[in-house]
Amino acid sequence: MSSSPSATRPSIALLILIGLFILLTWAFVQSQILSSYGGITKSLPTEKNKTVVESATVSSIDDNRVTNVANEYKEYIHSTVSNHWNSSRSIAIPDGHPRGKKPFKQRWVHLDLKGAPPRVSYLSRLFPLLPRLGVTGLVIEWEDSFPYEGRLSILKAPHAYTKGDVEEILRLANVSSLEVVPLIQSFGHLEFVLKHDRFAHLRERVTEESSICPSRDESVPLIRDMIKQMRKFHPHSTRIHIGADEAYYVGEDVHCRIRLNNELNQNVERLKLDHIAKVARSALEEGFTEVLAWNDMFDRASVELMREVQLGALITPVVWGYAEDVTREDYFPKGLFTRLSHVFDKIWFASAYKGANGQGNVFISIDRYLANQRSYARLYRDFEKDLYPRLEGIILTGWSRFSHRQPLCELLPSSLPSIVLNLIYLDDVTATAKLISTKTKDFLACPSNPSPGLYEAKEYNQSIFYPPKEQIFTQCVFPSSDLFTAIQELGFLNWKSSKVTTEIEKERLKFNTNVLQMQSKIRPLLSSVLFDDAVDEFLQSKVNSLILSKPTPPPPESIPLQEPL
């Protein structure tokens, strides 16, 4: 039996009203979901929001069909809200958001070539792995491994790359879709330049090779020559990193003192910023379109001073720190990120995957570097207001030496497990430790079941050696995994060297034989990935140095002369 017209119209009107209510409610829910792109904490639904949805009722409607349809829509809205906020909140968060699973939009890897630069053949195996881990760029710190020409040719190390090597390295990077950002030094860390007599007069302090005087007329032109050669060899690179960190003794040279007195009102901060600005302008004039610089030489500068020298238009700051926890109080100067946010449109972070665990240490520590990455994810969240969406990404640095004349740190080929694990974490910072470990072992082709005894403790002279957790990677298959294994074995010898009873000749000689055997084993492995000078340096400083000498007997006690009777 059909309904009468008078009964149908109210039902249609009510249906329309219910439909409008549902559309408005749905629009509200969608606005909450979409607002997560700007800040999750602001868009989380409160209990009051949920009550509004739950209290929606159509009990006054006599038409059961309409009531059922409305209830179905109500349940759909409930499930959408619940599923979004309670079980999959991160789905709606874009890459690059501090509260998302992938907070760093871009991840670059830094190669420090001022110590043990790898052979091109090794890089040809390394580069294809990096895009699989989300890497989009390389920051290559050439230092003395670069084939400088003309008056700068004296800067080249004996085993510097040739022009053909550089072209091949850049070709390999391009094949792997890796942007190359060359890095030069322009303030501190200029030992490889200032150690030469020809440039020694440009030192800030005559007895120190590290820092260039920013007030000498020849300083910026010298750095510009370096930039020109980088431009020539990197015709497709749009960005350059000018270093500009850890310059010490700024303002001590007589030329700086005169300038501070006559021009700068004793403002050393202005002296530093003027130099960085001049170098950045030089790089832009030579054809680079973006200039990156480390932050530490201007991290205490005022917003007004940075604006005065137009720093915001000249550089992109890279905030670096390699401690296990960069969020601890006063690790970075107070107010740093607020000041930077008032001057710069873009900012980068720089963490570490090697070379920051003690000067001269060559044994990789997975936990130590992972802690550094984790702390950067926290730091981004802590300073979301200042950093989002300015933060472009994170550069994972891998230092070969603390500075030009310092001993070698962890080698690049033996640090691949650290690179892989850290990048896997950065691809999803919400992943559990177990999942990160599993993905790392899968990537490095590790066995699903480690060999028995892999972590078996070793006893020697009443001391016990516990193999580090990195021991698992000795059973994996990756470029230079055999060298990684040998260096882990060297770690045991290094521990054992302090336990040997040197007074017992047989024990000392047996240990020294083990050291010589290690030297024979590790030399060809090193030679396959490093140049001869680096091989010799590593063996001399990390292996041969373990040789134990025969203890020197104490001098005989002197017998006092007796007075004659």
Stockholm file with secondary structure:
# STOCKHOLM 1.0

chainA/1-565         MSSSPSATRPSIALLILIGLFILLTWAFVQSQILSSYGGITKSLPTEKNKTVVESATVSSIDDNRVTNVANEYKEYIHSTVSNHWNSSRSIAIPDGHPRGKKPFKQRWVHLDLKGAPPRVSYLSRLFPLLPRLGVTGLVIEWEDSFPYEGRLSILKAPHAYTKGDVEEILRLANVSSLEVVPLIQSFGHLEFVLKHDRFAHLRERVTEESSICPSRDESVPLIRDMIKQMRKFHPHSTRIHIGADEAYYVGEDVHCRIRLNNELNQNVERLKLDHIAKVARSALEEGFTEVLAWNDMFDRASVELMREVQLGALITPVVWGYAEDVTREDYFPKGLFTRLSHVFDKIWFASAYKGANGQGNVFISIDRYLANQRSYARLYRDFEKDLYPRLEGIILTGWSRFSHRQPLCELLPSSLPSIVLNLIYLDDVTATAKLISTKTKDFLACPSNPSPGLYEAKEYNQSIFYPPKEQIFTQCVFPSSDLFTAIQELGFLNWKSSKVTTEIEKERLKFNTNVLQMQSKIRPLLSSVLFDDAVDEFLQSKVNSLILSKPTPPPPESIPLQEPL
#=GR chainA/1-565 SS CCCCHHHHHHHHHHHHHHHHHHHHHHHHHHHHHHGGGTCHHHHCCCHHHHHHHHTCCCTTCCCHHHHHHHHHHHHHHHHHHHIIIIICGGGGSCTTCTTSSSCCSEEEEEEECSSSCBCHHHHHHHTTHHHHTTEEEEEEECGGGSCCCGGGGGGCCTTCCCHHHHHHHHHHHHHTTCEEEEECCSSSCCHHHHTSTTTGGGBSSTTCSSCBCTTSTTHHHHHHHHHHHHHHHCTTCCEEECCCCCCCSTTCSHHHHHHHHHTSTTCHHHHHHHHHHHHHHHHHHTTCSEEEEESTTSTTCCHHHHHHTTHHHHCEEEEECCSSCTTSTTSSCTTHHHHHHTTCSCEEEEEEEESCSSTTCCSCCHHHHHHHHHHHHHHHHHTHHHHTTTEEEEEEEECSCSSTTSCCCSCSGGGHHHHHHHHHHHHCTTSCHHHHHHHHHHHTTCCSSCCTTTTCCEEETTEEECCCGGGGGGGCCSTTHHHHHHHHHHHHHHHHTTTCCTTSHHHHHHHHHHHHHHHHHHHHHHHTTBCHHHHHHHIIIIIGGGCCCCCCCCCCCCCCCCCCC
#=GC SS_cons         CCCCHHHHHHHHHHHHHHHHHHHHHHHHHHHHHHGGGTCHHHHCCCHHHHHHHHTCCCTTCCCHHHHHHHHHHHHHHHHHHHIIIIICGGGGSCTTCTTSSSCCSEEEEEEECSSSCBCHHHHHHHTTHHHHTTEEEEEEECGGGSCCCGGGGGGCCTTCCCHHHHHHHHHHHHHTTCEEEEECCSSSCCHHHHTSTTTGGGBSSTTCSSCBCTTSTTHHHHHHHHHHHHHHHCTTCCEEECCCCCCCSTTCSHHHHHHHHHTSTTCHHHHHHHHHHHHHHHHHHTTCSEEEEESTTSTTCCHHHHHHTTHHHHCEEEEECCSSCTTSTTSSCTTHHHHHHTTCSCEEEEEEEESCSSTTCCSCCHHHHHHHHHHHHHHHHHTHHHHTTTEEEEEEEECSCSSTTSCCCSCSGGGHHHHHHHHHHHHCTTSCHHHHHHHHHHHTTCCSSCCTTTTCCEEETTEEECCCGGGGGGGCCSTTHHHHHHHHHHHHHHHHTTTCCTTSHHHHHHHHHHHHHHHHHHHHHHHTTBCHHHHHHHIIIIIGGGCCCCCCCCCCCCCCCCCCC
//
